[in-house]
Amino acid sequence: MTRIVVNGVTCDVPAGFTVAAALLSVGHVALRRSIRRHEPRGPFCGMGGCYECVARVDGQADVRTCVTEVHEGMLVEVDPP
Amino acid sequence: MTRRLKSDLVVIGAGPAGLEAAAVASAAGVSVTVLDNFAAPGGQYHMQPGGSDSRFCKASQVRQGVAAIRRVIDHGGAILSGAEVWGVFPGFSVHAQDGEGAIRLDAQTLLIATGAHDRTLAFPGWTLPGVMTPGAAQRLAKTSGIPPGKRTLLAGSGPFLLPVANAVLKVGGRLAEILEARHLDAGPLTLLLKHPEKWPEAARLLWPLIVHRPRFRFGEVVIEALGDERVEAARVAPLDAGGKPLPEQARLVENIDSLLVGYGFRPQIEMTSILGCEHRFDALSGEWCCVVGDETGATSVPGVFAAGEIVSVGGAVPARLSGKIAGLGIVEHLGGDATAEERRALVRQLGRARRFADALHRAFAPPQGLPGNLPDETLICRCEDVTVGELRREMVNGVDDVYGAKLWTRAGMGVCQGRICGWGIARFIAAETGTSVSDLGFNQPRIPLRPVPLRVVQASLENGYSGQADGVVS
């Protein structure tokens, strides 16, 4: 298992998971708000092409969670919290 | 610091086509570097599972992928995974980024084998979290071993729905229903009878469905996703004779937390477009494809070759064959031994594989009447939050093609560069104006092809954007 922190909450997720899979497995499917209408969005294409699943990861904005693997101690911030 | 590499051939995309071409070329002594933007090579078809304990490890597609990857490496080819290409320039120089930063490759020849992705259409509610493409669910299942939700509605058209259904079931997901937009007729069965080489695959795809017996419905499409913060239900409707949804006959599919909708595939022609290669509208798949020589894989730009889904959407078998042909074409282009005879045999096999793929396109063409009469408040472009109403307003003012839609509404101008919305926008405009999708063109992609930090661009371009590398630094 790999320990990550999502919006301040510690979660243990299987090693090798993508961040999107890890978030889905702990119940986060809405990961951000859209730019004009501020509507909830989550993973859509699942292969790095649509940028719908971006979140702040280890302080870096707009990281695609569907093509990024979890690592020990990873800090993930999703919106809405 | 930019890593600068140099090889005779740079292959972009490590799916079935790219891997075959790389293996053939490296076996003939060509120095080859393969770039792929995923964590592991294989593409969508040969996708490598997340762990050695994955339920997918024994699948034939995975094992074939392992063998194809091994052939490239054994012949001295290099595969750079997690390397995303954001720019390609004549000469040729390829600019990519990975977790470590900028990578720049200079090459004499390029093979573009970037594959295809799910083809999607706008419908009310399609932006709700929990609504995904079938390909997304397949990747989730294969790489992380989880289903997209507890209870999934899978819809759209085409044989790809079957492996996705299987992948969802295999990792413990449940299927509310599977909706195939086309009416069931004898077509697919007759086709299958004529192609015995497809029987094992068909049996493998159908067997889990015989065991699990999910509810199959034909001639219905999803017209709306419902939910508050995520998808909770969907409205599905039958189609009229013209393939238009009949909302007044809609029914509700409730208690779902996942909705997957896809209508086949779109070739990823960004790189061949950027390089100025000639493209054609393929009426059967309804897609713009890169034009290549049948026996060479050569595009209209000297030194640029293309293979796989971007030359003709047809799945892994034609992709592998076109990859082999392009690999041999590249060997010849670089002055290697003539391989014409070997290629002619492959061209014959490719012809047969394409005939099967074309018949599937005919059998599962997305219904003509889609996306149907969308309400004004429906979002048509996800990145820029552009509604159907905004697009309709600009169409009254004279917008009549996809480029006009992009200029006047920003639809297709966001970070996905129209990959996700482009097909739906073209079909919508064609339907509203009574024209054909083939007349509307496609949006010329722009560099950077993918969002990239300015520090990476700066590092990559510090010695100009093109020209041969002065040495190999890694």
Interface residues (C-beta under 8 A of the other chain):
Chain A: P14 A15 G16 F17 T18 A20 A21 A22 L24 S25 V29 A30 L31 S34 I35 R36 R37 E39 P40 R41 G42 P43 F44 C45 G46 M47 G48 G49 C50 Y51 E52 D62 C66 V67 E69
Chain B: N37 F38 A39 Q44 G50 G51 E84 H117 D118 T127 L128 P129 G130 V131 M132 T133 G135 A136 A137 Q138 R139 L140 T143 S144 G145 I146 P148 E229 R230 D257 L379 R382 C383 E384 D385 G414 V415 C416 R419 I420 P451
